[in-house]
Amino acid sequence: MQRHTPIGFRMKNGKIYVEEEKAKVVRKVFADYLSGSSTYAIAKELTAKGVLNANNKPSWNHGSIGKILENIKYLGDEMYPQMIETEIFEQVQNRRKEQRKKLGRVEQPNSMNNQSPFSGRLWCGECGEVFKKYIENSGKPSEKSKWKCKHYIYKNRVHCICGVIIDEQIKEVFILAVNKIIKTPSLLQKKQREVPKRYSLEFRKLDQKIKDMEADEQFSSKELATMIFQRAALLYQTAQVYDYDYNTKNIKQALSDRKQQTEFHEELFLQIVKQLIIYEDGRVEIEFINGLTVYETYKKGDNMKLSLFFSI
């Protein structure tokens, strides 16, 4: 299950640390790319030198280099310590965009390579599935983007009753929440209760199937052993490291010397927000990396006036 951890990190005693030897490889990849090397050239050099990849094999390709260069976990979050400086990471993303344009590669609006800062951080409060971004009338003057539950439409039928939310509403919610904390820093001192883990629909179905097989005493089944391993892998992906003091310190540092915000700052959002839970009735639950939870309500449609209150 360690394969889910990006190269350069390792888990010990439930916490993720920088694995310095491989972190040097990651930093070199970023440095070489900024100096003008292509992903192909970097992969060829690492392979020639016998440098081990994430699977501990001396084999690299341009795809694995590209994944390293675009992995936002190297900026640090609630689980991962920061390995790459924000300025360097942004410079790399800018160069990658320039290279795509030079090569004539058109970014697909719904592709993984064109992720929004909200990707993977928006969850449905009704069914527990992740929210996905959908582009309507792509490339046209009437182009619109909306976030919907992954199971909003399932097998050509409306499956989830949760509504939609747009980028502007998410940004406004974040600005209001951050301004409340800036105005009243003591809110960060009120230790929040640990929020129960939210399991994906896939995990819940698999877990129930395992329990049913165990109830039927099918303990020797090879299928059961395989499913138990799959469940463990899914559980690892949703694992949370609850470190209130450490994450509160990170939020304070990120907000230090900041005045009331009037614009959305993507870097700040990525640093201090863990997830947003969207509900059908218009409520949005914002959870910061230290567990501080904010509940917000917004009016649907063009009127995006928001009201905000805190859960203590």
C-alpha positions in Angstrom: 0.0 0.0 0.0 3.1 2.2 0.3 2.8 2.7 -3.5 0.1 5.3 -3.0 2.6 7.6 -1.3 4.4 9.9 -3.9 8.1 9.3 -4.3 10.1 11.3 -1.7 7.8 10.5 1.2 7.4 7.6 3.6 5.0 6.8 6.3 6.1 5.9 9.9 4.0 5.5 12.9 1.0 6.9 11.1 2.7 10.1 9.9 4.3 11.0 6.6 7.8 12.2 6.5 10.2 13.3 3.8 12.5 10.5 2.7 15.5 12.7 2.0 17.4 10.4 -0.4 14.5 10.2 -2.8 13.4 13.8 -2.1 16.8 14.8 -3.6 15.6 13.1 -6.8 12.3 14.9 -6.8 14.0 18.3 -6.2 16.5 17.5 -9.0 13.6 16.7 -11.4 12.1 20.1 -10.7 15.4 21.9 -11.0 16.4 20.2 -14.2 13.1 20.9 -15.8 13.3 24.6 -14.9 16.8 24.7 -16.4 15.4 23.6 -19.7 15.6 19.8 -19.8 12.6 18.0 -21.2 10.8 15.2 -19.4 12.2 12.7 -21.9 15.8 13.9 -21.2 15.3 13.8 -17.4 13.9 10.3 -17.6 16.7 9.1 -19.8 19.4 10.5 -17.4 17.8 9.0 -14.3 17.5 5.6 -16.0 21.1 5.7 -17.2 22.4 6.5 -13.8 20.3 3.7 -12.2 18.3 6.0 -10.0 15.4 4.1 -8.4 11.9 5.2 -9.1 8.8 5.0 -6.8 8.7 1.3 -7.2 12.4 1.0 -6.5 13.3 0.1 -10.1 15.9 2.0 -12.2 13.3 2.7 -14.9 11.9 6.1 -15.8 9.8 7.6 -18.6 8.4 11.0 -19.5 5.0 10.1 -18.0 6.4 9.4 -14.5 8.5 12.6 -14.7 5.3 14.5 -15.6 3.4 13.1 -12.7 6.1 14.3 -10.3 6.1 17.8 -11.8 2.3 18.1 -11.4 1.8 16.5 -8.0 0.5 19.2 -5.7 1.3 17.1 -2.6 4.9 18.4 -2.9 3.5 21.8 -1.9 2.4 20.2 1.4 -1.1 19.6 2.9 -2.7 18.2 5.9 -0.8 14.9 5.5 2.3 15.7 3.5 5.1 18.1 4.6 6.2 20.7 1.9 9.0 19.5 -0.2 9.0 21.9 -3.2 8.8 25.7 -2.8 5.6 27.3 -4.1 7.5 29.6 -6.4 9.4 26.8 -8.0 6.2 24.7 -8.4 4.4 27.5 -10.1 7.3 28.2 -12.4 7.3 24.6 -13.5 3.5 24.6 -14.1 3.9 27.8 -16.3 6.7 26.1 -18.3 4.6 23.0 -18.8 1.7 25.1 -20.1 4.1 26.9 -22.5 5.5 23.6 -23.7 2.0 22.2 -24.4 1.2 25.3 -26.5 4.4 25.0 -28.5 3.6 21.3 -29.2 0.1 22.2 -30.1 -1.5 20.2 -27.4 -5.0 21.4 -26.5 -5.9 20.9 -22.8 -9.2 19.0 -22.3 -11.4 20.9 -19.8 -12.4 17.7 -18.0 -9.0 16.0 -18.0 -6.9 15.2 -15.0 -4.1 17.3 -16.4 -6.3 20.4 -16.2 -7.3 20.1 -12.6 -8.8 23.0 -10.7 -7.6 23.7 -7.1 -11.0 22.4 -6.0 -10.4 18.9 -7.6 -10.5 16.2 -5.0 -11.6 18.7 -2.2 -15.4 18.9 -2.9 -17.6 16.1 -1.6 -21.3 15.3 -1.7 -23.0 15.6 1.7 -25.8 13.4 0.5 -24.2 10.3 -0.9 -20.5 10.8 0.0 -19.1 10.8 -3.5 -16.6 13.3 -4.9 -17.7 16.3 -6.9 -16.6 16.5 -10.5 -16.2 19.6 -12.8 -18.3 19.6 -15.9 -17.9 22.0 -18.8 -21.0 23.0 -20.9 -20.6 24.4 -24.4 -16.8 24.1 -24.2 -15.0 26.7 -26.4 -18.1 28.7 -27.1 -19.1 32.2 -25.7 -21.8 30.5 -23.7 -19.3 28.1 -22.0 -20.1 27.4 -18.4 -18.5 25.2 -15.7 -20.3 23.6 -12.8 -19.4 21.1 -10.0 -21.7 18.2 -9.6 -21.7 15.0 -7.6 -20.0 12.1 -9.5 -23.3 10.2 -9.1 -25.6 13.1 -10.0 -26.4 11.1 -13.2 -26.0 7.4 -12.9 -27.0 5.0 -15.7 -28.7 7.9 -17.6 -30.9 8.7 -14.6 -30.7 11.3 -11.8 -29.3 9.3 -8.9 -28.1 12.0 -6.4 -30.3 14.8 -5.3 -27.4 17.1 -4.4 -27.3 20.3 -6.5 -24.5 22.1 -8.3 -22.0 24.8 -7.2 -19.8 27.0 -9.4 -16.2 28.3 -8.9 -17.3 31.8 -8.0 -19.4 30.5 -5.1 -16.6 28.3 -3.8 -14.2 31.2 -3.9 -16.5 33.6 -2.1 -17.2 31.0 0.6 -13.4 30.6 1.1 -12.8 34.4 1.3 -15.5 34.8 3.9 -14.2 32.0 6.0 -10.6 33.2 5.9 -11.7 36.8 6.8 -13.5 35.5 9.8 -10.3 33.7 11.0 -8.2 36.8 10.3 -10.6 39.0 12.2 -10.9 36.5 15.1 -7.6 34.5 15.4 -8.8 32.9 18.7 -11.1 30.7 16.6 -8.1 28.6 15.8 -7.5 27.9 19.5 -10.8 26.2 19.9 -9.8 22.6 19.4 -12.3 20.9 17.2 -13.6 17.4 17.6 -12.1 14.9 15.3 -14.4 14.4 12.3 -15.3 10.8 11.4 -13.7 9.5 8.3 -15.8 9.7 5.1 -15.7 6.6 3.1 -16.3 6.4 -0.6 -19.3 4.5 -2.1 -16.8 2.0 -3.5 -15.4 1.3 0.0 -18.8 1.0 1.6 -20.0 -1.5 -1.0 -16.8 -3.6 -0.8 -16.9 -3.5 3.0 -20.5 -4.8 3.1 -19.7 -7.6 0.6 -16.8 -8.7 2.8 -19.1 -8.7 5.9 -21.7 -10.8 4.0 -19.1 -13.4 2.9 -17.7 -13.6 6.4 -21.2 -14.1 7.8 -21.6 -17.0 5.4 -18.2 -18.3 6.7 -16.5 -18.2 3.3 -13.2 -17.7 5.0 -11.2 -19.8 2.5 -12.4 -18.0 -0.5 -9.7 -16.4 -2.7 -12.1 -13.7 -3.7 -12.5 -12.8 0.0 -8.7 -12.4 0.4 -8.5 -10.2 -2.7 -11.4 -8.0 -1.5 -9.8 -7.6 1.9 -6.6 -6.4 0.3 -8.6 -4.0 -2.0 -10.5 -2.7 1.1 -7.2 -2.0 2.9 -5.9 -0.1 -0.1 -9.0 2.1 -0.2 -8.8 2.6 3.5 -5.2 3.8 3.1 -6.2 6.3 0.5 -8.7 7.9 2.9 -6.4 7.7 5.9 -6.2 10.9 8.0 -3.4 12.0 10.2 -4.9 14.1 12.9 -2.4 16.6 14.2 -4.2 19.7 15.5 -1.3 21.6 16.9 1.0 21.1 13.8 -1.8 22.1 11.3 -3.0 25.0 13.4 0.5 26.4 13.3 0.6 26.0 9.5 -2.7 27.9 9.2 -1.4 30.7 11.4 1.8 31.0 9.4 -0.2 31.1 6.1 -2.4 33.9 7.5 0.3 35.9 9.3 0.4 39.5 8.3 -2.6 39.1 6.0 -5.3 41.7 6.0 -9.0 41.1 5.1 -9.1 39.3 1.8 -11.0 40.7 -1.3 -9.6 38.2 -3.9 -9.3 34.4 -4.0 -5.7 33.1 -3.6 -5.3 29.6 -4.9 -2.1 28.9 -3.1 -3.7 29.9 0.3 -6.7 27.6 -0.4 -4.4 24.7 -1.2 -2.4 25.3 2.0 -5.2 25.5 4.6 -8.4 23.8 3.3 -8.9 20.1 3.6 -12.3 19.6 2.1 -15.7 21.1 1.4 -18.9 19.1 1.8 -21.8 20.2 -0.4 -25.4 19.6 0.7 -28.6 19.6 -1.4 -30.2 22.4 0.7 -27.5 24.9 -0.1 -25.2 24.3 2.9 -21.5 24.0 2.5 -19.3 22.6 5.2 -15.7 23.8 5.1 -13.1 21.8 7.0 -9.7 23.3 7.4 -6.6 21.2 7.8 -6.6 21.4 11.6 -10.2 20.3 11.9 -11.9 23.7 12.3 -15.2 23.4 10.6 -17.2 26.2 9.0 -20.8 25.8 7.9 -22.0 28.2 5.2 -25.2 28.6 3.3 -25.6 30.3 -0.1 -28.5 31.2 -2.3 -28.6 29.3 -5.5 -28.6 31.0 -8.9 -27.1 34.3 -9.8 -27.6 35.8 -6.3 -24.5 34.6 -4.5 -24.9 36.5 -1.2 -23.6 34.2 1.5 -24.1 33.8 5.2 -21.5 32.2 7.4 -21.4 30.7 10.9 -18.9 28.5 12.8 -19.3 25.2 14.5 -17.5 25.3 17.9 
